[in-house]
Amino acid sequence: MRANVAGIGLSNVTVADCRFARAHNLDKLRLESDVSFATTPVPFWGLGRRTWHGRQVIAEECAWRANRNAA
């Protein structure tokens, strides 16, 4: 089953552990005030310097990065 999130507005919540897998109409989800996301779990080193550390991401990216770094 796919959740239709069109027209839903999120405000004053954290979605750090929220999974958006199989959600429908994510492009119509409204992120209003004070919505916080997870941050990248592992610093990325590019061109000899750290980049993207602390960048806000969805939970799926955190899981992907953790699995990728464990291998």
Kinemage of the C-alpha trace (Angstrom):
@kinemage 1
@onewidth
@group {chain A} dominant
@subgroup {mainchain}
@vectorlist {calphas} color= white
{ca met a 1} P 0.000 0.000 0.000
{ca arg a 2} L 1.240 3.485 -0.824
{ca ala a 3} L 0.465 6.491 1.355
{ca asn a 4} L -0.714 9.549 -0.553
{ca val a 5} L 0.959 12.529 1.143
{ca ala a 6} L -0.349 15.200 -1.233
{ca gly a 7} L -1.566 18.207 0.712
{ca ile a 8} L -0.159 17.096 4.068
{ca gly a 9} L 1.765 19.798 5.896
{ca leu a 10} L 4.433 19.005 8.466
{ca ser a 11} L 5.295 21.579 11.118
{ca asn a 12} L 7.313 21.504 14.351
{ca val a 13} L 8.330 17.843 13.974
{ca thr a 14} L 11.453 15.817 13.404
{ca val a 15} L 11.472 13.360 10.533
{ca ala a 16} L 14.976 12.050 11.280
{ca asp a 17} L 13.731 8.459 11.523
{ca cys a 18} L 10.814 8.762 9.099
{ca arg a 19} L 10.952 6.526 6.034
{ca phe a 20} L 9.310 7.819 2.885
{ca ala a 21} L 9.508 4.511 0.996
{ca arg a 22} L 6.507 3.877 -1.265
{ca ala a 23} L 4.939 7.259 -0.433
{ca his a 24} L 3.007 8.781 -3.302
{ca asn a 25} L 3.049 12.507 -4.248
{ca leu a 26} L 6.103 13.411 -2.173
{ca asp a 27} L 6.523 16.450 -4.385
{ca lys a 28} L 3.248 17.769 -2.926
{ca leu a 29} L 4.224 17.249 0.732
{ca arg a 30} L 4.502 20.645 2.470
{ca leu a 31} L 7.369 21.177 4.884
{ca glu a 32} L 6.468 24.136 7.045
{ca ser a 33} L 8.244 25.651 10.066
{ca asp a 34} L 10.727 23.794 12.253
{ca val a 35} L 10.895 20.457 10.428
{ca ser a 36} L 14.216 18.795 11.178
{ca phe a 37} L 15.860 15.933 9.346
{ca ala a 38} L 18.698 13.547 10.162
{ca thr a 39} L 22.240 14.596 9.348
{ca thr a 40} L 24.821 12.663 7.398
{ca pro a 41} L 26.262 10.020 9.752
{ca val a 42} L 29.759 9.851 8.290
{ca pro a 43} L 31.846 12.725 6.925
{ca phe a 44} L 32.581 12.538 3.215
{ca trp a 45} L 36.081 13.421 2.097
{ca gly a 46} L 36.363 14.947 -1.349
{ca leu a 47} L 39.290 16.710 -2.979
{ca gly a 48} L 41.294 16.476 0.242
{ca arg a 49} L 38.743 18.226 2.413
{ca arg a 50} L 35.642 17.284 4.336
{ca thr a 51} L 32.386 18.145 2.591
{ca trp a 52} L 28.705 17.478 3.231
{ca his a 53} L 29.253 16.769 6.942
{ca gly a 54} L 26.154 17.730 8.892
{ca arg a 55} L 24.001 18.021 5.767
{ca gln a 56} L 20.308 17.315 6.363
{ca val a 57} L 19.123 14.058 4.784
{ca ile a 58} L 16.175 11.674 4.856
{ca ala a 59} L 16.403 8.420 6.821
{ca glu a 60} L 16.842 6.335 3.647
{ca glu a 61} L 20.119 8.135 2.890
{ca cys a 62} L 21.392 7.518 6.437
{ca ala a 63} L 20.638 3.808 6.061
{ca trp a 64} L 22.264 3.717 2.617
{ca arg a 65} L 25.417 5.435 3.905
{ca ala a 66} L 25.639 3.141 6.953
{ca asn a 67} L 25.311 0.009 4.773
{ca arg a 68} L 27.818 1.341 2.264
{ca asn a 69} L 30.405 2.149 4.953
{ca ala a 70} L 29.936 -1.239 6.668
{ca ala a 71} L 30.934 -3.123 3.526
